Amino acid sequence: MGGKYCYGVDRAKKDLKMKHVSGIWEKLKKEIERKTIFLLLDYDGTLTPIVNTPNKANLSVSAKKLLKNLSGISYVKLAVVSGRSLYDIKRMAGLKGIIYVGNHGLEIDAPGFKFASPVSPCIKAVIQSIGSDLKNRLSGISGIITENKGLTLSIHYRLAARADFIKMRAVLKETVKPYLAVKKIRINKGKKVFEIKPPIDWSKGHAVLWLFKRLVASLGKKDVLPIYIGDDVTDEDAFRAIKNKGLTIFVGQPKKSHAQYYLKDHNEVQKFLERILVI
């Protein structure tokens, strides 16, 4: 899409030495046992498998029960961190009394407080205008899903054939070019999706670090261990933010990442969380 597109990840410094969590579980267990755990979980691809359309990424009964049980433990503070809108991620997860982070950190809803990153009415209007234009211009291209999340837009192309993806990319580039030129938006690329965002320096990493510091202050102690688990490009910002403060776990096959450890898929994530539950 060109050099002006901001992906928010320093690929040159990613760690190639990720270890699978199972091989160091006993060491991790000792670390976890001594501290309050701040458990931060991505949703799509982490708590659920990747699916063709966003509305089909339903949390399994067993996973939902596990999260509910974890949220009820005194030594665990649970947060779901997602690129979905705050409304959508709360609806999909359906749990009460936990922290929700939506729109890649731009929206936060937690017991006792709420947060929304300041986005000017002008920028909001720009994003809505782009959303309307793209919805009309992409409607005739097969396999493309345009998702308006209020503060951000997502263009999903998982169902698109190669030729349709190329058409979509050309339309997207033409539509957003004037706004990128005057820095009124940013664009990130995720798994089979382009994300159009406000041009502000705020990401999952900023949100996670802010929440971590707030939790430490509220508990009046420093023995809080953040554990972040995620599978997508946008999770790299969170991996970097807490890499030297806690545990970072990538979901998928080992690759270049800022994460320290990895789990193969959402099933292994669930098994890892089950282990935490019985510590």
CORZI-V810242 format. One line per field, one symbol per residue. ss: DSSP state (H for helix, E for strand, C for the rest). phi: phi as a letter, one per 30 degrees, with the letter a starting at -180 (. if undefined). A space follows every 50 residues. Layout:
BEGIN
ss = ???
phi = ???
END
This chain:
BEGIN
ss = CCCCCCCCCCHHHCECCCEEHHHHHHHHHHHHHCCEEEEEECCECCCECC CCCHHHCCCCHHHHHHHHHHHCCCCEEEEEECCCCHHHHHHHHCCCCCEE EEHHHCEEEECCEEEECCCCHHHHHHHHHHHHHHHHHHCCCCCCEEEECC CCEEEECCCCCHHHHHHHHHHHHHHHHHHHHCCCCEEEEECCEEEEECCC CCCHHHHHHHHHHHHHHHHCCCCEEEEEEECCCCHHHHHHHHCCCCEEEE ECCCCCECCCEEECCHHHHHHHHHHHHCC
phi = .jdddccibdddcddccdcdeddbedddedddecbdccccbdcdicdbdd bdbedcddddeddddddddddcddcbccbccbdddeeddddddicciccc bchhjdbbbbejabbbddbdeddeddddddddddeddcdccdicccccci dbbbccbedddedddddedddddddceddddchcbbbcccdhacccbddc dbbedddddddddddedddiacdccdbcbabcedddddeddceccacbbd ckdeadadddbbbdaddddddddddddcd
END
